[in-house]
């Protein structure tokens, strides 16, 4: 899944969850379906602001989701369907991953 759209976000502060991953070759269709479902599900979570995601042909990808608070992130992390996706990812889809949570204090736009 690669998107070229920028998330429409409010004026900071807000939080960014940065998920960097290297995919295995296992189940690309199932992975794409699950990734789309997670975005759909996240959009209905209180505190969700938006998402930006890209994945290269080499399997390396970055997804950044934006949230209003640490509490909103914790609720998303604890969502039952999201938990299943996390466990499946660890078992089947990711060779390696890193997750970072950051407070966005400033944001700037470039030329349009």
N, C-alpha and C positions, 0 to 999 in steps of 0.2 A: 504494500500500500504506500503510495507516494502522493502527497497532496502539495499543491503549489499555492494554496490560499493561506494568507495570514489570518490568525485568529483575531476577531474584533474584541478588543479588551478595554476595560475601564482604565481610568487613571490609577496608577499605583498608589498605595501598596496592594499587592496580592501575592500569591504563592505560585511557584512553578515546580512541577514534579517532572524531572528530566530522566527519562528511561532510555538508556543506550544499550543496544543489544547486538550480538552477532548470532544470526540464525543458523540452525543446522539445515540440512537438505530435507529433513523429515516433514512430510505433510504440508506442502506449501498452500494447497487449496483450503485445508482445514484451518491453517493459521490465518489466512486472509479473511476467512469467514468470521473467525473468533475476534480478530482485530476490529473488523467493522462492527460486530456486535458490542464490543467493549466501548467504542465511541458512542454508539447509539444509547447504551445503558448509562454511560457517564453523563450524557446530555440531560438526563432526567434526575440527576443527583443534586440535592441542595448544595449550593456553593460552587458548582461547576461554571467556569467562565469560557472555556474554549480549549482547542487542541491544535497542534501543528505536528505533522509527522512526515518522515521521509525514510526510504530504504534504498540502498545502492544495490547494484547487481551482485556485489561481493557478499551480500547478506548483512552488512552493517547498517543499522538503522537507529534513528533517534526520534522519540516521540516526547513532546513536551505538552503536558496538560496544565491548565491554569485554574486556580482555586481561590476562593475568597478567604479561607482560613485553614489553619492546621486541623481544626475539628472536622471540616468538610473533607479534607484529605484522609483523615482517620476513618471516617464513615465510608468513603469510597474503598479504602483498603480492606475494610471488613465486609463489604458487600459479598453475599454468598456466591453469586454468579461470577463476580470478579475473582474471588478466591479460587474457584475451579479453574479459571483461565490462568491464574498465576501458577498453580500446581502443575497444570498441563504444560505450560511453558517451560518450567524447570525440568520436567521429566522428558519432554520431547522436542521442543522448538528452539531452545537457546543453548548455544555452545558456551556463551558467556554473556553476562549482563551487569550493568551498574545502574543504580537508582540514586538520584540526588534530589533533595528538596531544598528550594532556595526562596528567599523572600525577595521579590522584585520591588525595589525602592524607586527606580527611575526607568522610564522607557522613552525611546526616541523613534521617530519615523524618518525615512529617507525620501529621496525624490520619488514622485509618483509618475 
